[in-house]
Amino acid sequence: MPIELKDIYMRFCKFGDPSNKGTMTGAKFFKFCKDCKITDSKITRTDIDMLFAKIKVKGTRTITFSIFKSAIPQLAAKKYGPGGEEKLSELIKKNGFSKSSGTKAKATRFHDDKSQYTGVYKNGGPSSIAGHKITLSKMMDRSKANVRGVNYRYDHNK
Protein backbone atom coordinates (compact mmCIF):
# COMPACT_ATOMS: atom_id res chain seq x y z
CA MET A 1 0.00 0.00 0.00
CA PRO A 2 2.73 2.62 0.71
CA ILE A 3 3.97 2.59 -2.92
CA GLU A 4 0.47 3.05 -4.32
CA LEU A 5 -0.41 5.59 -1.64
CA LYS A 6 2.76 7.52 -2.48
CA ASP A 7 1.75 7.66 -6.15
CA ILE A 8 -1.72 8.89 -5.25
CA TYR A 9 -0.22 11.44 -2.87
CA MET A 10 2.11 12.74 -5.59
CA ARG A 11 -0.76 13.01 -8.11
CA PHE A 12 -2.62 15.32 -5.75
CA CYS A 13 0.52 17.28 -4.85
CA LYS A 14 1.30 17.92 -8.51
CA PHE A 15 -2.29 18.80 -9.48
CA GLY A 16 -2.07 22.36 -10.84
CA ASP A 17 1.64 22.53 -9.92
CA PRO A 18 3.70 20.03 -11.96
CA SER A 19 6.98 21.25 -10.42
CA ASN A 20 5.84 20.32 -6.88
CA LYS A 21 8.41 18.03 -5.22
CA GLY A 22 5.98 16.38 -2.79
CA THR A 23 4.42 18.85 -0.39
CA MET A 24 0.68 19.08 0.08
CA THR A 25 -1.26 22.17 1.12
CA GLY A 26 -4.51 22.18 3.06
CA ALA A 27 -6.51 22.86 -0.10
CA LYS A 28 -4.94 19.87 -1.88
CA PHE A 29 -5.50 17.71 1.19
CA PHE A 30 -9.19 18.63 1.06
CA LYS A 31 -9.24 17.94 -2.70
CA PHE A 32 -7.71 14.52 -1.99
CA CYS A 33 -10.44 13.76 0.57
CA LYS A 34 -13.21 15.04 -1.70
CA ASP A 35 -12.04 13.32 -4.90
CA CYS A 36 -11.43 10.02 -3.05
CA LYS A 37 -14.98 10.25 -1.65
CA ILE A 38 -13.80 10.39 1.96
CA THR A 39 -15.97 13.42 2.70
CA ASP A 40 -19.55 12.70 3.72
CA SER A 41 -21.91 13.57 6.58
CA LYS A 42 -19.41 12.18 9.12
CA ILE A 43 -16.34 13.94 7.70
CA THR A 44 -16.95 17.54 6.65
CA ARG A 45 -14.63 20.21 5.29
CA THR A 46 -14.22 21.57 8.80
CA ASP A 47 -13.11 18.16 10.09
CA ILE A 48 -10.56 17.88 7.30
CA ASP A 49 -9.21 21.39 7.90
CA MET A 50 -8.92 20.72 11.63
CA LEU A 51 -7.12 17.41 11.00
CA PHE A 52 -4.71 19.14 8.60
CA ALA A 53 -3.98 21.85 11.17
CA LYS A 54 -3.39 19.16 13.79
CA ILE A 55 -0.97 17.02 11.75
CA LYS A 56 1.12 19.73 10.07
CA VAL A 57 4.26 21.07 11.70
CA LYS A 58 3.55 24.31 13.54
CA GLY A 59 4.48 27.35 11.46
CA THR A 60 4.30 25.57 8.10
CA ARG A 61 1.56 25.46 5.50
CA THR A 62 2.31 22.09 3.92
CA ILE A 63 2.74 18.44 4.85
CA THR A 64 5.09 15.75 3.57
CA PHE A 65 4.25 12.16 2.68
CA SER A 66 5.26 10.80 6.11
CA ILE A 67 2.91 13.26 7.83
CA PHE A 68 0.21 12.46 5.26
CA LYS A 69 0.48 8.73 6.12
CA SER A 70 -0.17 9.56 9.79
CA ALA A 71 -3.47 11.21 8.81
CA ILE A 72 -4.86 8.08 7.12
CA PRO A 73 -5.61 6.15 10.36
CA GLN A 74 -7.28 9.24 11.81
CA LEU A 75 -9.48 9.64 8.72
CA ALA A 76 -10.34 5.92 8.81
CA ALA A 77 -11.32 6.07 12.50
CA LYS A 78 -13.52 9.11 11.84
CA LYS A 79 -15.21 7.61 8.77
CA TYR A 80 -15.53 3.91 9.66
CA GLY A 81 -14.72 3.69 13.36
CA PRO A 82 -11.96 1.55 14.88
CA GLY A 83 -10.28 -0.83 12.42
CA GLY A 84 -11.53 0.96 9.31
CA GLU A 85 -8.11 1.48 7.74
CA GLU A 86 -8.52 -1.37 5.26
CA LYS A 87 -11.86 0.01 4.01
CA LEU A 88 -10.37 3.48 3.66
CA SER A 89 -7.32 2.22 1.77
CA GLU A 90 -9.63 0.40 -0.68
CA LEU A 91 -11.65 3.60 -1.11
CA ILE A 92 -8.48 5.61 -1.78
CA LYS A 93 -7.15 3.05 -4.29
CA LYS A 94 -10.50 2.98 -6.09
CA ASN A 95 -10.92 6.77 -6.34
CA GLY A 96 -7.31 7.95 -6.06
CA PHE A 97 -7.05 10.21 -9.07
CA SER A 98 -7.60 13.95 -9.15
CA LYS A 99 -10.59 15.21 -11.07
CA SER A 100 -10.68 18.48 -12.95
CA SER A 101 -13.92 20.07 -14.04
CA GLY A 102 -14.86 23.58 -15.08
CA THR A 103 -17.86 25.54 -13.93
CA LYS A 104 -20.91 25.00 -16.09
CA ALA A 105 -23.28 27.92 -16.48
CA LYS A 106 -26.94 27.39 -15.69
CA ALA A 107 -29.59 28.34 -18.25
CA THR A 108 -30.83 31.90 -17.90
CA ARG A 109 -34.28 32.67 -19.24
CA PHE A 110 -33.63 36.31 -20.24
CA HIS A 111 -30.33 35.50 -21.95
CA ASP A 112 -31.07 32.20 -23.69
CA ASP A 113 -34.71 32.75 -24.75
CA LYS A 114 -34.66 35.26 -27.63
CA SER A 115 -38.44 35.72 -27.44
CA GLN A 116 -37.83 37.49 -24.10
CA TYR A 117 -35.60 40.17 -25.67
CA THR A 118 -36.81 43.78 -25.50
CA GLY A 119 -35.95 47.12 -27.07
CA VAL A 120 -33.22 47.36 -29.67
CA TYR A 121 -32.17 43.74 -29.06
CA LYS A 122 -35.65 42.49 -30.01
CA ASN A 123 -34.93 43.73 -33.53
CA GLY A 124 -31.49 42.15 -33.75
CA GLY A 125 -29.42 44.55 -31.67
CA PRO A 126 -27.73 47.83 -32.40
CA SER A 127 -26.38 48.39 -35.89
CA SER A 128 -24.21 50.85 -37.67
CA ILE A 129 -25.50 52.31 -40.89
CA ALA A 130 -23.33 51.50 -43.91
CA GLY A 131 -21.64 54.60 -45.23
CA HIS A 132 -22.34 56.54 -42.05
CA LYS A 133 -18.86 57.71 -41.14
CA ILE A 134 -18.37 59.59 -37.92
CA THR A 135 -16.16 62.59 -38.45
CA LEU A 136 -15.11 65.30 -36.04
CA SER A 137 -17.41 67.86 -37.70
CA LYS A 138 -20.41 65.50 -37.38
CA MET A 139 -19.52 64.67 -33.79
CA MET A 140 -19.29 68.33 -32.78
CA ASP A 141 -22.48 69.36 -34.65
CA ARG A 142 -25.01 70.51 -32.01
CA SER A 143 -28.08 70.71 -34.26
CA LYS A 144 -31.27 68.79 -33.44
CA ALA A 145 -31.01 64.97 -33.10
CA ASN A 146 -33.51 62.11 -32.84
CA VAL A 147 -34.04 59.90 -29.76
CA ARG A 148 -31.13 57.67 -30.75
CA GLY A 149 -28.79 60.65 -30.89
CA VAL A 150 -28.55 60.70 -34.68
CA ASN A 151 -28.42 64.21 -36.04
CA TYR A 152 -31.28 64.92 -38.48
CA ARG A 153 -28.82 66.39 -40.95
CA TYR A 154 -27.02 63.05 -41.23
CA ASP A 155 -29.92 60.65 -40.71
CA HIS A 156 -29.77 58.26 -43.66
CA ASN A 157 -33.16 56.70 -42.86
CA LYS A 158 -35.12 59.86 -43.80
PyMOL commands that set and color helices and strands:
alter all, ss='L'
color gray80, all
select helices_A, chain A and resi 2-14+26-35+45-55+65-80+85-95+109-112+114-116+119-123+136-140+152-154
alter helices_A, ss='H'
color red, helices_A
select strands_A, chain A and resi 24-25+62-63
alter strands_A, ss='S'
color yellow, strands_A
deselect
rebuild
show_as cartoon
